[in-house]
Amino acid sequence: MLDELKESVFGGVSATWDKDVFSGGPKCQSHLPLYMKLSENVVVALYMMFLYAWTFRTLTRVTDSTVEKMRKRDETSASKKFVLAAFCLVFGMQLAYKVISKRLIFLLNPCHALSIAQIYLLAARPNKYSLATLRVSVHTLFAAMAALLFPVTKSIILNGEVPLYWVQHLFLLCIPAYIIYVWGPSSVENLWDYSWVRVGIIVFGHYHHHFLSPLSELTLVNLNFMLCPAPADPVGGIYYRAFMIVSMTLCFVLIGKLYTVLVKCFLRTPLTIVEKAKTIKED
């Protein structure tokens, strides 16, 4: 029974190890020496502990009155269910492809995990949990951007799967902007508030180094390139994961804030028009 489960979850990946070393296997696993993997995990754990101590004393939270205003805005949105249905269809097709190709384990990659978080945002009403999810997910969008700028489609083998790859990642970039539009600009933190950036780094760091990395070692599947670097990785070598930690921190600081600023700038005029229309209607 265990063999059947393994075959269903990652049997389609292990069958390609001889042709595609970047998908995993013993050769990919041996790319980094054991001492490097252990030392990196320890350093990341210490880094996360430092961020914990720094962040949760200064974490900004939304007031109940602001959440109530967001709920009123959410109730008037007629298109939210349509967007939810469309994205569920896209993600459902991804799930079907993974089942057919016996690569279900790849649903644990960050962009698929982010897809589940965004489905939750589209289905949920504004509350402290959905707002926390939105603020963290905005700062993880660099993963979707990287997937579009440096696409890894060699392991995608079924007809129609490549176009679906692009559609899914474009959805990932657009949905947070749509949620900010529906809930209002106060659904994300201010420009100079970096407490939620640090929360995102904590979540992403733990997910990669203390979940994906051990699971990759156990299954020999190269989940989000935790065993060996991607073909397009500019660093490669044995220090590519150390570089990833540094670049991840910079991307969290820069890209998430830039995305928020751009969304607020582009939505400022439409939001103002909507607010004025509501005021006139109430009068």
GIKA-V809876 format. One record per residue. N is the residue number from 1. RES is the residue in three letters. PHI is phi in whole degrees, 0 to 359 (none if undefined). PSI is psi in whole degrees, 0 to 359 (none if undefined). NEAR is the number of other ideal C-beta (glycine too) atoms within 10 Angstrom. Layout:
# GIKA-V809876
N:RES:PHI:PSI:NEAR  N:RES:PHI:PSI:NEAR
This chain:
# GIKA-V809876
1:MET:none:321:5  2:LEU:296:321:6  3:ASP:295:322:8  4:GLU:294:321:9  5:LEU:295:315:11  6:LYS:298:320:14  7:GLU:296:322:13  8:SER:288:324:14  9:VAL:277:315:20  10:PHE:217:24:21  11:GLY:296:325:17  12:GLY:289:339:21  13:VAL:278:312:24  14:SER:297:334:18  15:ALA:290:344:15  16:THR:256:3:18  17:TRP:298:326:18  18:ASP:291:326:9  19:LYS:268:327:9  20:ASP:234:92:16  21:VAL:294:336:17  22:PHE:284:349:22  23:SER:277:348:25  24:GLY:135:197:26  25:GLY:105:172:20  26:PRO:301:321:10  27:LYS:295:318:14  28:CYS:294:320:22  29:GLN:296:327:16  30:SER:277:3:11  31:HIS:298:320:20  32:LEU:254:135:20  33:PRO:292:155:10  34:LEU:300:321:9  35:TYR:296:327:8  36:MET:294:316:14  37:LYS:296:315:21  38:LEU:294:316:10  39:SER:295:321:12  40:GLU:296:317:18  41:ASN:296:323:16  42:VAL:293:315:11  43:VAL:298:317:13  44:VAL:296:319:19  45:ALA:299:317:14  46:LEU:295:320:10  47:TYR:298:318:16  48:MET:294:321:19  49:MET:297:319:11  50:PHE:298:316:12  51:LEU:293:322:17  52:TYR:305:308:13  53:ALA:298:325:9  54:TRP:282:323:13  55:THR:277:309:17  56:PHE:285:356:12  57:ARG:274:337:8  58:THR:241:11:10  59:LEU:294:126:14  60:THR:276:139:11  61:ARG:236:153:12  62:VAL:275:139:19  63:THR:287:160:9  64:ASP:297:323:9  65:SER:295:321:8  66:THR:293:319:16  67:VAL:299:321:19  68:GLU:296:320:10  69:LYS:296:320:16  70:MET:296:322:21  71:ARG:296:322:13  72:LYS:295:319:11  73:ARG:295:320:18  74:ASP:296:323:18  75:GLU:294:332:9  76:THR:272:358:10  77:SER:278:117:15  78:ALA:269:342:6  79:SER:265:352:10  80:LYS:297:319:17  81:LYS:293:325:11  82:PHE:295:315:11  83:VAL:296:319:18  84:LEU:300:314:17  85:ALA:297:319:10  86:ALA:295:316:13  87:PHE:288:325:20  88:CYS:298:323:14  89:LEU:297:315:11  90:VAL:298:313:17  91:PHE:291:325:19  92:GLY:297:323:10  93:MET:293:321:15  94:GLN:299:317:20  95:LEU:299:318:14  96:ALA:297:317:12  97:TYR:299:319:19  98:LYS:293:324:19  99:VAL:293:314:14  100:ILE:297:317:12  101:SER:272:2:19  102:LYS:58:47:17  103:ARG:229:40:25  104:LEU:301:332:17  105:ILE:298:334:21  106:PHE:290:350:23  107:LEU:292:349:17  108:LEU:275:352:17  109:ASN:298:151:16  110:PRO:306:321:18  111:CYS:293:327:20  112:HIS:286:321:17  113:ALA:297:321:20  114:LEU:295:325:21  115:SER:298:317:24  116:ILE:296:319:10  117:ALA:298:321:18  118:GLN:286:329:24  119:ILE:297:319:16  120:TYR:299:317:15  121:LEU:298:320:22  122:LEU:289:333:20  123:ALA:270:337:12  124:ALA:269:161:15  125:ARG:265:160:11  126:PRO:299:125:24  127:ASN:204:180:13  128:LYS:295:331:11  129:TYR:282:316:10  130:SER:291:324:22  131:LEU:293:321:24  132:ALA:296:319:15  133:THR:297:317:17  134:LEU:298:313:23  135:ARG:294:323:23  136:VAL:288:318:21  137:SER:295:327:23  138:VAL:300:322:24  139:HIS:276:355:28  140:THR:259:5:25  141:LEU:292:345:25  142:PHE:298:336:21  143:ALA:294:318:19  144:ALA:292:321:23  145:MET:297:317:15  146:ALA:296:323:19  147:ALA:293:330:20  148:LEU:279:323:13  149:LEU:283:325:9  150:PHE:232:68:12  151:PRO:295:138:14  152:VAL:246:93:16  153:THR:245:9:11  154:LYS:295:325:13  155:SER:276:357:18  156:ILE:274:117:16  157:ILE:244:343:14  158:LEU:266:150:13  159:ASN:298:133:7  160:GLY:87:352:10  161:GLU:284:327:17  162:VAL:293:311:13  163:PRO:302:323:9  164:LEU:295:326:17  165:TYR:302:313:19  166:TRP:291:320:13  167:VAL:296:315:16  168:GLN:299:315:20  169:HIS:288:330:21  170:LEU:292:321:13  171:PHE:301:316:18  172:LEU:301:325:25  173:LEU:283:330:14  174:CYS:269:329:14  175:ILE:298:315:24  176:PRO:302:321:27  177:ALA:297:320:18  178:TYR:295:317:19  179:ILE:296:318:28  180:ILE:298:321:21  181:TYR:298:316:20  182:VAL:289:314:19  183:TRP:274:340:24  184:GLY:105:160:20  185:PRO:299:333:14  186:SER:286:357:15  187:SER:288:343:24  188:VAL:243:158:25  189:GLU:287:168:22  190:ASN:291:164:11  191:LEU:301:319:10  192:TRP:266:10:6  193:ASP:264:112:14  194:TYR:252:12:20  195:SER:294:322:16  196:TRP:283:336:22  197:VAL:298:316:22  198:ARG:293:324:22  199:VAL:298:317:20  200:GLY:299:319:22  201:ILE:297:319:24  202:ILE:299:311:19  203:VAL:298:312:16  204:PHE:294:318:23  205:GLY:296:313:19  206:HIS:297:317:14  207:TYR:299:318:16  208:HIS:284:307:22  209:HIS:272:339:23  210:HIS:242:5:14  211:PHE:231:299:14  212:LEU:294:319:22  213:SER:297:308:21  214:PRO:298:323:13  215:LEU:293:324:14  216:SER:296:319:24  217:GLU:296:323:15  218:LEU:287:320:8  219:THR:260:346:17  220:LEU:67:15:18  221:VAL:268:132:25  222:ASN:277:73:26  223:LEU:291:118:22  224:ASN:47:36:20  225:PHE:60:43:23  226:MET:274:345:23  227:LEU:267:316:28  228:CYS:211:157:23  229:PRO:288:158:23  230:ALA:291:156:16  231:PRO:302:326:13  232:ALA:268:8:12  233:ASP:297:123:15  234:PRO:288:343:10  235:VAL:261:302:13  236:GLY:62:206:14  237:GLY:63:191:11  238:ILE:272:355:13  239:TYR:256:13:13  240:TYR:293:327:17  241:ARG:285:327:23  242:ALA:295:319:16  243:PHE:296:324:15  244:MET:297:322:20  245:ILE:297:315:17  246:VAL:293:312:9  247:SER:294:326:14  248:MET:298:317:18  249:THR:298:315:17  250:LEU:296:319:10  251:CYS:295:321:21  252:PHE:299:316:24  253:VAL:292:317:16  254:LEU:269:306:13  255:ILE:290:318:18  256:GLY:298:317:25  257:LYS:292:318:20  258:LEU:298:318:12  259:TYR:299:315:20  260:THR:297:315:22  261:VAL:298:315:11  262:LEU:296:317:11  263:VAL:297:315:19  264:LYS:295:322:16  265:CYS:293:315:9  266:PHE:290:330:12  267:LEU:265:355:17  268:ARG:300:311:11  269:THR:294:311:9  270:PRO:301:320:10  271:LEU:295:320:16  272:THR:297:317:10  273:ILE:298:317:10  274:VAL:297:316:15  275:GLU:297:317:12  276:LYS:296:320:10  277:ALA:297:319:10  278:LYS:294:320:13  279:THR:297:316:9  280:ILE:298:319:8  281:LYS:294:319:7  282:GLU:294:324:6  283:ASP:292:none:5
